[in-house]
Amino acid sequence: MDSQNKTIVVTGATTGIGRATAEMLARARVDVIGVGRSAELCRQVEASLGGRYPNARVHYLTADLSQQSEVRRLAREIGACLAADGKTALDGLVNNAGTFAYWFSQTPDGVETQWAVNHLAGFLLTQELLPVLRAAPSARVVNVSSDSHYSGRIQWDDPQLRRRYNGLSAYGNTKLANILFALELNRRLGNDSNVHAYAVDPGLVKTDIGMKGTPALAGWVWKVRRMGGTSIEVPARCIVYLLTEPSVQHSTELYWKNCQPKRASRRALDEESAARLWTLSENLCGLTER
């Protein structure tokens, strides 16, 4: 894919995998719209990348993706960014923002926090941006999942684990949802669509996701475990590959790691579960009222 004059949105783009992805794209002269929670971090990263890669437009927007009103506002601001740059199409979306919650908590929308950030935010943002994604000659949606999805098992009578919450189980379930969402999106769009979705396994990466808001022992375990992880550039390279490589536009391979297809779990490839998750997600986002 010709990188010049392309625009790609990356959520969770101020640190970790998201920032590395944004930097690789800017280096390839792709215009980047990064998303983060901290206004100060967004300003810093925008200035840094914009200064180092003057051949790419770099915009950073702030949003709390745990709140659906913020996701909808973000989609409108992305549209305004495109218009300001004289563009009517979006060439890619990376649903990378994620969180881990050891204890049960819920957002102002009444949704369990991991479920809201790790799955529903990407689901809703993709729906809101579909018109501009469809306007591109070829557009990609990349969901950052995890090998934690192999242990995931969505309990349809209690998908947010309200009755018996376990942070690790909830995390694995949301990573399973990332793949199911990509599977169902591709089915609904059809084989000939110019928009195609993928899910990425970043592997064990040296990030702080397992150290935020956790008990001291759990944080220590994550700190030791991540020592054996790869650098953030490794999964970022796979994400950029899926965003820009022409040969994968109509690939039937859904789940990727290190720029190679990988077999997802049986539950992640279950079409009935994917359709059921889509309906559940629409209900939780109020999309069925449209």
C-alpha positions, 0 to 999 in steps of 0.5 A: 500500500502506498503509504503517502497520503494515508491516514491511520488512527491509533488508540492508546498511542502515547505509550507502549505498543501504540506509541511505537506503532504511531512512530513507525507509521509516521516514519513511513510518511503515513499521517497519524491520528493518535489517541490518549487519555492524558492531554499533556502526554498527547501534546508531548508525543505529538510534538516529538513525532511531528518534529522528527517526521515532518513528512507526516501529519501527526495529530493527537486527540484526548479521550477517555475510552471507558465512556461511550460519550467520549468514544462518540466525541472522538469519532467526530473529532477524527472526522474534523481532523480528516476534513482539516487535512482535506480528506474524506477517507480513513485508511486504517484504525488500530484498536490498541487501547487496553486496561487491566482491572484486578478488582471489579469496577464499572464505568459511568455507563454501568459497564465493567471497566475491562469490558468497556475499554478492551472491547466495547470502545473499539467496537463502538469506535469502529462503527462510528468510523465505518463511513470514512473507512468505507470511503478509502480504496482499501482500509484495515481495522486491527484489534490488539488481542492477546494469547490470553484469549486462549483461556477466555470463555464468555459466560453469556448469562454473565459476560461481565462476570458481575456475580463472580469477578476475576480480573484475569478471567475478565481480561482473557474474555475481552481479548477473546472478544477482540478476535470474535469482533474482527471475525464478525465484522469481516463476515458482515462486510463481505469478502469483496469489501474494501475494509478488512479486519484482523486481530494481533497477538503481541506476545509477552511485551515489556509494558506496564499493563499488569502493574497498574492498580494491582496488589503489590504481589501481583505487580511484582509477579508481572514485573518479573514475568515481563523481563522475558518479553519482547520490545514494543517494536516487535508487535508494532511491526506486525500491526504496521504490516497488517495496515500496509501490506497489499497482499493481506487485504483479502486474506482469510487469515484472522489472527496474526503474530510476528507478521505471520498467521497464527491459529486462534482458539476454537472459541475465537473462530466460532461464528455463532459466538461472534454473531451473539457477541455483536448483538450483545455489543450493539445493545450495550452501546445503544446502537440498536436504537438507531 
